[in-house]
């Protein structure tokens, strides 16, 4: 499989890792949109949130446990945003489930 995020999680492509366990990998976004901008991904290839099933949903729960832990470690006491894009029209540029964790500044809506 030629998946950028699978290669990052496997250590084949360098990244600025902030967390790793047997199921989850988190790293700094290379084009940060906030002072804190981390991507949290499952090591298992899941195409997007639309591909979450009863068989793989446990890893999503683990991802949110990791997000909560990272938010505390990164001092995001005033809040943070978690975003997952699904499909090209929504801006999903890598077809591997990932969650953007953004913080360290006031968030506006629509995002910007």
Order of alpha helices (4+ residues) and beta strands (2+ residues): alpha-beta-beta-beta-alpha-beta-beta
